[in-house]
Amino acid sequence: MTLTKTTEGSKLTIAITGRLDTMTSPELDKELKGCLDGVTELVFDFTSLTYVSSAGLRVLLFAQKQMDSRGTMTVINCCEEVKEVFEVTGFDELLTIV
């Protein structure tokens, strides 16, 4: 997994390439815990994300809970496989997916 962060004022965009799973989700979790100060808009760009596991979903849920009190969180550019995981798990109701 590769993370690419882009900051524009209080907006943080994190593009993820590869898989968000048991092996890689701790890296995203650590990154989020250190970079959300001052962020009011968090965007996850999943253009190059090929897979998300339950461990990855847990990290996304953590991020959503953090952003509920700070601003907004949006997930963009999901492939069909990732969208299906969100739908089956009900995360499509918890997250703003564009």
C-alpha positions in Angstrom: 0.0 0.0 0.0 1.1 3.5 -0.8 -0.3 6.6 0.8 -0.2 10.0 -0.9 -1.3 13.0 1.1 -2.2 16.4 -0.3 -3.2 19.3 1.8 -5.1 22.4 0.7 -5.8 24.6 3.6 -7.9 22.6 6.0 -8.7 19.9 3.4 -6.6 16.7 3.5 -6.8 14.2 0.6 -5.3 10.8 1.1 -4.9 8.7 -2.0 -4.4 5.0 -1.4 -2.8 2.6 -3.8 -3.0 -1.1 -3.4 -4.8 -3.0 -0.7 -6.1 -1.8 2.7 -6.1 -5.0 4.7 -4.8 -6.5 8.0 -1.2 -5.9 7.0 -1.5 -2.3 5.7 -4.3 -0.8 7.8 -2.1 -0.1 10.8 0.0 2.2 8.7 -3.1 4.2 7.7 -4.3 4.2 11.3 -1.0 5.6 12.5 -1.0 8.2 9.7 -4.5 9.4 10.6 -3.8 9.7 14.3 -0.9 12.1 13.5 -2.4 14.3 10.8 -6.0 15.3 11.5 -5.2 18.3 13.6 -6.7 21.3 11.9 -8.4 19.2 9.2 -12.1 20.0 8.6 -12.4 18.1 5.3 -11.0 14.7 4.8 -11.1 13.0 1.4 -10.0 9.4 0.7 -9.3 8.9 -3.0 -9.6 5.2 -3.8 -8.8 5.5 -7.5 -6.0 2.9 -7.1 -7.4 1.0 -4.1 -8.0 -2.6 -5.2 -9.2 -4.2 -2.0 -10.5 -3.4 1.5 -10.8 -5.9 4.4 -12.6 -5.6 7.7 -9.4 -4.2 9.2 -9.4 -1.5 6.6 -13.1 -0.8 7.4 -12.3 -0.4 11.0 -9.7 2.4 10.2 -12.3 4.1 8.0 -14.8 4.0 10.8 -12.3 5.5 13.1 -11.6 8.3 10.6 -15.4 8.9 10.2 -15.9 9.2 13.9 -13.0 11.7 14.2 -14.3 13.8 11.4 -17.9 13.8 12.7 -16.8 16.3 15.4 -14.4 18.2 13.1 -16.0 18.5 9.7 -16.6 16.1 6.8 -15.2 12.9 5.3 -15.8 11.8 1.8 -14.7 8.6 -0.1 -14.2 9.1 -3.9 -13.4 7.0 -6.9 -14.1 3.5 -5.6 -13.8 0.5 -7.9 -16.8 -1.9 -8.1 -15.1 -4.4 -5.8 -14.6 -1.9 -3.0 -18.2 -0.5 -3.5 -19.5 -4.0 -3.1 -17.7 -4.4 0.2 -19.2 -1.1 1.4 -22.7 -2.2 0.4 -22.5 -5.7 1.9 -21.2 -4.4 5.2 -23.6 -1.4 5.4 -20.7 1.1 5.2 -22.4 2.7 2.3 -24.9 4.0 4.9 -22.1 5.2 7.3 -19.8 6.9 4.8 -20.3 9.6 2.2 -19.2 7.8 -1.0 -19.1 9.8 -4.3 
